[in-house]
Amino acid sequence: MSGYQGKKNIPRITSDRLLIKGAKIVNDDQSFLADIYMEDGVIKQIGDNLIVPGGVKIIEAHGRMVMPGGIDVHTRFQMPDRGMVAADDFYQGTKAALAGGTTMILDHVVPEPGVSLVAAFKQWREWADSKSCCDYSLHVDITEWNKGTPEEMEALVKDHGVNSFLVYLAYKDVFQLSDSEIYEVFSVIRDLGAIAQVHAENGDIIAEEQRRILELGISGPEGHVLSRPEEVEAEAVNRSVTIANQTNCPLYITKVMSKSAADVIALARKKGAVVYGEPISASLGTDGTHYWSKNWAKAAAYVTSPPLSPDPTTPDYLNSLLSCGDLQVTGSAHCTFQTSQRAIGKEDFTLIPEGTNGTEERMSLIWDKCVVTGKMDENQFVAVTSTNAAKIFNLFPRKGRIAVGSDADLVLWDPDITKIISAKSHNLAVEYNIFEGTEVRGGPVVVISQGKIVLEEGSLHPTEGCGRYISRKPFSDHVYKRIKARSRLTELRGVPRGQYDGPVCEVTVTPKVMSTVSTAKPSPAKQQQQQQQQQIGPQPVRNLHQSGFSLSGAQVDDNIPRRSTQRIVAPPGGKANITSLG
């Protein structure tokens, strides 16, 4: 396990100097044996027989794997929702992340309608700075689009270290933006050198399906997945890829939940698109069959959007795509609510607060589903849990790498340790765990965050409020080298040609009159108008016996010249050929 210099019964040393001896260092590109010396939260030396100062705490790795701490690219800790707040705040959430081997999280800022992006960002900073136990950074969600939004986005990028923004294709009349607005957002994001993230579902179809399913009398959690069929996710992913291609903007799809959505991303990448896919703990570790559980509270615990796929073969499929590189990063989308909070939707599934757990279980689930099964090796594991995220969001090599000068965020990983996931033993504030009863192989034995041991010998001792906000610069090389190359290739030029000086036909443009036929129920105002018309009585009916034809000799079309007579030529002994006009 780990050892101290001197006697074992001395108190735990909180020294800022650590030495890991006999480590098998695992990066995304190679593994090798060496010692690691850390001081003041930074890796200072890597090698054999290191010369280090006294007063150093020594951890004996005995040839076991030491890898970069995990980066959870998608959390929603302490998220407000209709006056409620998610059960796991920044303290509880980051504590659970550390317990699972994750040493950095990227949370989402969700501005309320009418609140500026910068004001919302500052609110999230205030919450996280006071509670976070590990380093963190923030994505900012664009929940509405107006003239002032581009300036705020620029301020966030230049002054506050933000380089990723998320837009919603779902949540009609709440967060959903139109295609033309998304086109504008992507154009701004590209110019700022940021990453465009998308919550990909067709909000218009979902709104209609929700209404239809509620009218059928289905109000339980199964209605959630029935109203959000897999193809509405795939369609929205495809639409996002199309808009991103047109604007030459890097695209990042959050919460890849279905086979078909993953296939769209894989196909787009094969065609050369700059697009990344983020499956989450839930979609990699469980499925949507639980929505039909007889236990309402259990079924409601799985409600998230896009929903978990009812197809039980989906997790294995997504793990395979993650292993072969078609999907690149993993998050948890951790956003938990107590059963009492979810119960506001007990009569209407559309009111159930959305989100699942996954920040603590993420790394062990992926190791068990991908490495133990032989789908990926330990280096690929480091890539999908840490390094790829660091590269995409411009945190590399400070994060996601064991190298001299990198942050001392490390995990001593035991591939043979087994654990049964349960709500009884998890580090969360909620009473349900969506992975309840799942046995996983592989897990952290020692976790080091900011050069300090936070997990050792099963004991977790985080420090509330020690997490630092990590600024991220725009124009990540990993992403924008390709974008810049494309912009040079795709410059549009007109064809040089002489001026046309021939005749030009004159046209009269008449405005298009739209006559819409709606299958939906009429609005209250329209119903009132119809009732008033019924009270007034029927409208006067035109007398069809009155004709525009006159026997007086003068006709309406007298001013149009008559066409010349045409004679039909009938060949002798054959049928009249009406196509031969002479």
C-alpha positions in Angstrom: 0.0 0.0 0.0 1.8 3.1 1.2 4.5 3.8 3.7 5.7 6.6 5.8 9.4 7.5 6.5 10.0 6.4 10.1 7.5 4.7 12.4 4.0 3.7 11.2 2.2 5.1 14.3 3.2 8.7 13.7 0.3 11.1 12.7 -0.5 11.5 9.0 2.0 13.8 7.4 0.5 16.8 5.5 3.8 17.5 3.9 3.7 19.2 0.4 6.6 16.8 -0.6 5.7 13.4 -1.9 7.7 10.6 -3.4 6.1 7.6 -5.2 8.6 4.8 -5.5 8.5 2.0 -8.0 5.6 3.3 -10.0 4.5 2.0 -13.4 3.7 5.4 -14.9 0.8 5.2 -17.4 0.3 8.1 -19.8 -1.9 8.1 -22.9 1.0 7.2 -25.2 3.3 5.0 -23.1 3.9 3.2 -19.8 7.3 3.0 -18.0 8.7 2.3 -14.6 10.0 5.3 -12.6 9.8 7.2 -9.3 7.9 10.5 -9.1 8.8 13.4 -6.8 6.2 16.1 -6.1 6.6 19.4 -4.3 4.1 22.3 -3.9 1.5 20.6 -6.0 3.7 20.1 -9.0 5.7 17.1 -10.4 9.4 18.1 -10.0 11.3 14.9 -11.0 10.7 11.6 -12.7 13.3 8.9 -12.9 15.2 6.3 -10.9 17.2 6.9 -7.7 16.0 10.5 -7.4 17.8 12.8 -5.0 15.1 14.4 -2.8 15.2 16.6 0.3 14.3 15.3 3.7 10.8 15.3 5.3 9.3 13.6 2.3 6.4 11.2 2.6 7.1 8.0 0.5 4.4 6.0 -1.2 5.5 2.5 -2.2 3.8 1.6 -5.5 5.4 -1.8 -5.9 5.2 -1.7 -9.7 1.5 -0.8 -9.7 0.0 1.7 -12.1 0.2 5.4 -11.4 -1.9 7.5 -13.9 -3.0 11.1 -14.3 -6.0 12.0 -12.2 -9.3 11.7 -14.0 -11.0 14.7 -15.6 -14.8 14.6 -15.4 -15.8 16.8 -18.4 -19.4 17.2 -17.4 -20.9 17.8 -14.0 -23.9 19.8 -12.8 -23.3 20.1 -9.1 -25.6 22.3 -7.0 -27.7 23.0 -10.1 -30.8 25.1 -9.5 -34.1 23.8 -10.9 -37.4 25.5 -10.3 -36.5 26.7 -6.8 -34.8 23.4 -5.9 -31.1 22.7 -5.9 -29.4 19.4 -6.9 -28.7 17.2 -3.9 -25.0 17.0 -4.5 -23.4 20.4 -4.1 -19.8 21.3 -5.0 -18.5 19.8 -1.8 -20.4 16.5 -1.9 -19.9 16.2 -5.7 -16.1 16.8 -5.8 -15.6 14.6 -2.7 -17.3 11.8 -4.6 -15.2 12.5 -7.7 -12.0 12.2 -5.7 -13.2 8.9 -4.2 -13.4 7.6 -7.7 -10.0 8.8 -8.9 -11.2 12.1 -10.6 -9.1 15.1 -9.6 -10.7 17.8 -11.8 -14.2 18.5 -12.9 -15.7 20.8 -15.5 -19.2 22.0 -14.4 -21.9 23.8 -16.4 -23.1 27.3 -15.7 -26.8 27.5 -16.6 -28.0 31.2 -16.6 -31.6 31.8 -15.7 -33.7 33.6 -18.3 -32.8 37.3 -18.1 -29.5 36.8 -16.2 -26.3 37.7 -18.0 -23.7 35.1 -18.8 -21.1 36.9 -16.8 -23.3 37.3 -13.7 -24.3 33.6 -13.8 -20.6 32.6 -14.3 -19.6 34.7 -11.2 -22.4 33.0 -9.2 -21.1 29.5 -10.1 -17.5 30.7 -9.2 -18.8 31.8 -5.8 -20.5 28.5 -5.1 -17.5 26.4 -6.3 -14.7 28.4 -4.7 -16.2 28.0 -1.3 -16.9 24.2 -1.5 -14.9 22.5 -4.2 -12.4 19.9 -3.0 -10.5 19.6 -6.3 -9.6 21.8 -9.2 -12.4 22.8 -11.5 -13.3 24.8 -14.5 -16.6 25.9 -16.1 -18.5 25.6 -19.3 -21.1 28.2 -19.9 -24.5 27.3 -21.4 -26.2 29.8 -23.9 -29.8 29.7 -22.7 -31.0 32.7 -24.8 -29.6 34.6 -27.8 -29.8 38.4 -28.1 -27.6 41.3 -29.4 -25.5 41.5 -26.2 -24.7 37.8 -25.9 -21.6 37.8 -28.3 -20.0 40.6 -26.2 -20.6 38.6 -23.0 -19.1 35.5 -24.6 -16.0 37.5 -25.6 -15.6 38.8 -22.1 -15.8 35.3 -20.7 -13.2 34.0 -23.1 -10.8 37.0 -22.7 -11.2 37.8 -19.0 -12.5 34.7 -17.3 -10.7 31.7 -18.9 -13.8 30.1 -20.5 -13.3 28.3 -23.9 -16.5 26.2 -24.2 -20.1 27.1 -24.6 -23.2 24.8 -24.8 -26.4 25.3 -26.8 -29.6 23.4 -26.5 -31.6 21.9 -29.4 -34.1 20.7 -26.8 -36.3 22.2 -24.0 -38.7 24.1 -26.2 -39.7 27.6 -25.0 -37.1 27.3 -22.2 -33.5 26.9 -23.5 -34.0 25.8 -27.1 -32.4 27.9 -29.8 -33.4 27.9 -33.5 -31.1 26.6 -36.2 -30.4 30.2 -37.4 -29.5 31.3 -33.9 -27.2 28.2 -33.5 -25.5 29.2 -36.8 -24.8 32.6 -35.3 -23.6 31.2 -32.0 -21.3 28.8 -33.7 -19.8 31.6 -35.8 -19.1 33.6 -32.7 -17.6 30.6 -30.9 -15.3 29.9 -33.9 -14.1 33.5 -34.0 -13.3 33.4 -30.3 -11.4 30.1 -30.6 -13.8 28.2 -28.2 -15.5 24.8 -28.5 -19.2 24.5 -29.3 -21.0 22.0 -27.2 -24.5 20.8 -28.0 -27.3 19.1 -26.0 -28.6 17.2 -29.0 -32.4 16.4 -29.1 -35.1 17.6 -31.4 -37.1 19.8 -28.9 -40.0 20.4 -31.3 -40.8 16.7 -31.8 -40.3 16.0 -28.1 -42.9 18.7 -27.1 -45.5 17.2 -29.4 -44.7 13.6 -28.3 -44.9 14.6 -24.6 -48.4 16.1 -25.2 -49.5 13.0 -27.1 -48.2 10.5 -24.5 -49.8 12.5 -21.6 -53.1 12.5 -23.5 -52.8 8.7 -23.7 -52.8 8.6 -19.9 -49.1 7.7 -19.5 -47.7 9.9 -16.8 -44.9 7.8 -15.2 -41.2 7.8 -15.9 -41.6 5.5 -18.9 -43.3 8.4 -20.6 -40.0 10.3 -20.5 -38.2 7.8 -22.7 -41.3 7.1 -24.9 -41.5 10.9 -25.7 -37.8 11.0 -26.6 -37.2 8.2 -29.1 -33.6 7.5 -30.1 -33.9 9.0 -33.5 -34.7 12.5 -32.1 -31.2 12.4 -30.6 -29.6 11.2 -33.8 -31.4 13.8 -35.9 -30.2 16.6 -33.6 -26.6 15.3 -33.7 -26.7 15.2 -37.5 -28.2 18.8 -37.6 -25.5 20.0 -35.2 -22.7 18.4 -37.4 -24.3 20.1 -40.5 -24.3 23.6 -38.9 -20.8 23.1 -37.5 -19.5 22.1 -40.9 -21.1 25.2 -42.5 -19.6 27.5 -39.9 -16.3 25.7 -39.7 -16.7 25.5 -35.9 -15.4 22.6 -33.7 -18.3 20.6 -32.3 -18.6 18.6 -29.1 -21.7 16.5 -28.4 -22.5 16.1 -24.7 -24.3 13.1 -23.3 -24.1 10.5 -26.1 -26.8 8.1 -25.0 -27.8 6.0 -28.0 -26.2 3.8 -30.7 -27.6 5.9 -33.6 -26.3 9.2 -32.1 -22.9 7.6 -31.7 -23.0 6.3 -35.2 -23.7 9.8 -36.6 -20.6 11.1 -34.7 -18.5 8.2 -35.9 -19.6 8.7 -39.5 -19.0 12.5 -39.4 -15.5 11.9 -38.1 -14.8 9.4 -40.9 -15.7 12.2 -43.3 -13.2 14.5 -41.6 -15.5 16.6 -39.4 -14.0 18.2 -36.3 -16.5 16.6 -33.8 -16.1 15.0 -30.4 -18.5 12.7 -28.6 -19.0 12.4 -24.8 -20.7 9.3 -23.5 -21.4 9.5 -19.8 -21.2 7.0 -16.9 -24.9 6.3 -17.2 -24.9 5.4 -20.9 -21.7 3.3 -20.5 -22.8 1.5 -17.4 -26.6 0.9 -17.5 -29.6 1.1 -19.7 -33.2 2.4 -19.9 -35.1 -0.8 -19.1 -35.4 0.6 -15.5 -37.9 3.2 -16.7 -40.5 0.4 -16.6 -39.7 -0.5 -13.0 -42.9 -1.0 -10.8 -41.1 1.1 -8.2 -41.8 4.7 -9.2 -38.9 6.2 -7.1 -36.4 3.8 -8.7 -37.7 4.5 -12.3 -37.6 8.2 -11.6 -34.0 8.0 -10.5 -33.0 7.2 -14.1 -34.7 10.2 -15.7 -32.2 12.2 -17.6 -32.0 13.8 -21.1 -31.4 12.4 -23.6 -32.8 9.3 -21.9 -31.0 6.0 -21.3 -31.6 3.7 -24.2 -34.1 0.9 -23.5 -31.9 -1.3 -25.8 -29.8 -3.3 -23.2 -27.0 -3.8 -25.8 -26.3 0.0 -25.9 -23.7 0.3 -23.1 -21.5 -2.4 -24.7 -21.8 -0.7 -28.1 -20.9 2.7 -26.7 -17.9 1.2 -24.8 -16.7 -0.3 -28.1 -16.9 3.0 -29.9 -15.1 4.7 -27.0 -12.4 2.0 -27.2 -11.8 2.3 -30.9 -11.7 6.2 -30.9 -15.0 7.0 -32.5 -16.0 8.6 -29.1 -13.2 10.4 -27.3 -14.0 11.7 -23.8 -16.1 10.6 -20.8 -18.1 12.7 -18.3 -20.7 11.8 -15.7 -23.3 14.6 -16.3 -23.7 14.1 -12.5 -26.8 15.9 -11.4 -28.7 14.2 -8.6 -32.1 14.9 -6.9 -33.7 13.3 -3.9 -36.8 11.2 -4.4 -38.9 13.9 -2.7 -37.6 16.4 -5.3 -38.4 14.1 -8.2 -41.8 13.5 -6.8 -43.0 16.9 -8.0 -43.4 14.9 -11.3 -45.3 12.0 -9.8 -48.4 12.8 -11.9 -46.6 14.2 -14.9 -43.2 12.8 -16.1 -42.4 16.1 -17.8 -42.0 17.7 -14.4 -39.5 15.2 -13.0 -36.1 16.9 -12.3 -33.5 15.4 -14.7 -30.1 13.9 -13.9 -28.2 10.9 -12.7 -25.2 10.1 -10.6 -21.8 8.9 -12.1 -18.9 11.1 -11.0 -17.6 8.6 -8.4 -18.3 5.5 -10.5 -17.0 6.7 -13.9 -13.4 5.5 -13.9 -14.1 2.1 -12.4 -17.0 1.5 -14.8 -14.9 2.2 -17.8 -12.0 0.1 -16.6 -14.4 -2.8 -15.9 -16.3 -2.4 -19.2 -13.4 -1.6 -21.5 -10.0 -2.7 -20.1 -11.0 -5.9 -18.3 -12.9 -7.0 -21.4 -9.9 -6.3 -23.6 -11.5 -3.5 -25.7 -8.8 -1.0 -24.7 -5.4 -1.0 -22.9 -4.3 1.1 -19.9 -3.0 3.9 -22.1 -6.3 4.3 -24.0 -8.0 4.3 -20.6 -5.9 7.3 -19.5 -6.8 9.0 -22.9 -10.6 8.7 -22.5 -10.7 9.5 -18.8 -8.2 12.3 -18.7 -5.8 13.2 -21.5 -8.2 13.7 -24.4 -10.3 16.1 -22.3 -7.2 18.0 -21.3 -6.2 18.4 -24.9 -9.6 19.4 -26.2 -10.2 22.0 -23.5 -6.6 23.3 -23.5 -5.5 22.1 -20.1 -2.7 19.9 -21.5 0.0 19.2 -20.3 -0.8 20.8 -17.0 -3.5 18.3 -16.6 -3.9 14.8 -18.1 -0.2 14.0 -18.1 2.5 12.7 -15.8 5.5 14.8 -16.7 7.9 17.3 -15.0 6.0 20.6 -14.6 2.5 19.0 -14.7 0.1 19.3 -11.7 0.5 16.6 -9.1 -2.9 15.1 -9.7 -2.3 11.4 -9.6 -4.0 8.1 -9.0 -2.4 4.9 -7.8 -4.7 2.3 -9.6 -5.3 -1.3 -8.6 -6.6 -3.3 -11.6 -7.6 -6.3 -9.4 -9.6 -4.5 -6.7 -13.4 -5.4 -6.8 -16.3 -3.4 -5.6 -20.1 -3.7 -5.6 -21.6 -0.2 -6.2 -24.3 0.6 -3.7 -26.2 3.6 -2.3 -25.2 2.3 1.1 -21.5 2.9 0.6 -21.3 5.7 -2.0 -20.1 9.2 -1.2 -23.3 10.9 -2.4 -26.3 12.7 -0.7 -29.0 10.7 -2.6 -30.7 7.5 -1.6 -30.6 5.9 -5.0 -27.6 4.8 -7.1 -28.4 4.0 -10.8 -25.6 1.4 -10.8 -26.9 -0.4 -7.6 -25.5 -3.9 -7.4 -23.1 -3.6 -10.3 -19.7 -5.3 -9.6 -16.7 -3.4 -11.0 -13.1 -4.5 -11.2 -10.4 -1.8 -10.9 -10.2 1.2 -8.7 -8.1 3.9 -7.0 -6.0 2.9 -3.9 -4.3 6.3 -3.5 -5.5 9.6 -4.9 -3.3 12.7 -4.9 -4.8 16.1 -5.7 -2.7 19.3 -5.8 0.2 17.3 -4.4 -1.8 16.2 -1.3 -3.1 12.7 -0.5 -6.9 12.8 -0.3 -7.6 9.0 -0.5 -5.4 6.4 1.1 -6.1 2.9 2.5 -9.9 3.4 2.0 -9.9 6.6 4.0 -11.1 9.8 2.2 -10.1 13.2 3.7 -10.8 16.0 1.3 -10.5 19.7 2.1 -13.6 21.8 1.5 -12.9 25.0 -0.6 -9.3 24.1 -1.6 -10.3 23.6 -5.3 -8.8 26.1 -7.7 -10.5 27.6 -10.7 -8.4 26.7 -13.7 -8.5 29.2 -16.6 -8.5 27.7 -20.1 -7.1 29.7 -23.1 -8.9 29.7 -26.4 -7.6 28.2 -29.7 -6.6 24.8 -28.4 -3.9 23.4 -30.8 -5.5 19.9 -30.6 -8.7 21.4 -32.0 -7.9 24.5 -33.9 -5.0 23.4 -36.1 -7.5 21.6 -38.3 -10.0 24.4 -38.1 -7.4 26.9 -39.3 -6.3 24.6 -42.1 -9.9 24.3 -43.3 -10.6 28.0 -43.2 -7.6 28.5 -45.6 -9.0 25.8 -47.9 -12.6 26.8 -47.9 -12.3 30.5 -48.8 -15.1 31.3 -51.2 -14.3 33.1 -54.5 -16.7 34.2 -57.2 -16.2 33.4 -60.9 -14.6 36.2 -62.9 -16.9 36.9 -65.9 -18.2 39.7 -68.1 -21.2 41.7 -67.2 -24.5 40.4 -68.6 -26.1 43.1 -70.8 -29.0 41.2 -72.5 -32.7 41.5 -72.0 -34.1 41.1 -68.4 -37.7 39.9 -67.9 -39.8 42.0 -65.6 -41.6 40.1 -62.8 -44.1 41.1 -60.2 -43.4 39.7 -56.8 -46.5 38.9 -54.8 -46.3 38.1 -51.1 -46.8 34.5 -50.2 -50.1 33.9 -48.3 -49.7 31.1 -45.7 -52.7 29.1 -44.9 -51.8 26.8 -42.0 -53.8 23.8 -41.0 -53.2 23.0 -37.4 -54.0 19.7 -35.8 -53.4 21.1 -32.3 -56.1 22.4 -30.1 -57.1 26.0 -30.8 -55.8 28.6 -28.4 -58.3 30.2 -25.8 -58.4 33.4 -27.9 -59.3 31.4 -31.0 -62.0 29.4 -29.1 -63.5 32.7 -27.9 -63.5 34.1 -31.5 -65.2 30.9 -32.8 -67.9 31.2 -30.1 -68.6 34.8 -31.0 -69.0 33.8 -34.6 -71.5 31.1 -33.6 -73.5 33.7 -31.6 -73.6 36.2 -34.5 -75.0 33.5 -36.8 -73.8 32.1 -40.1 -71.9 34.3 -42.6 -73.8 35.3 -45.9 -73.4 32.5 -48.5 -72.6 33.4 -52.1 -75.5 32.6 -54.6 -74.0 30.0 -56.9 -76.7 30.6 -59.5 -75.2 34.0 -60.2 -72.7 33.4 -63.0 -70.0 35.5 -64.7 -71.1 34.1 -68.1 -73.4 36.4 -70.1 -75.6 35.7 -73.1 -75.5 39.3 -74.3 -72.5 38.5 -76.6 -69.9 40.4 -74.6 -67.6 38.1 -72.5 -65.0 38.6 -69.9 -62.1 37.3 -72.1 -63.0 39.3 -75.2 -59.8 41.3 -74.9 -57.6 38.2 -75.3 -56.7 37.5 -79.0 -58.1 34.2 -80.3 -55.6 31.5 -81.2 -55.5 30.3 -84.9 -57.4 27.2 -85.8 -55.5 24.0 -85.7 -56.4 21.0 -87.8 -55.7 17.4 -86.6 -54.2 15.3 -89.3 -55.5 11.7 -89.4 -53.4 9.3 -91.4 -55.4 7.2 -93.9 -56.6 3.8 -92.5 -55.3 4.6 -89.0 -56.2 6.2 -85.7 -56.3 9.9 -85.4 -52.9 10.9 -84.1 -53.6 13.9 -81.9 -49.9 14.5 -81.3 -49.6 15.6 -85.0 -50.9 19.1 -85.2 -50.9 20.8 -88.5 
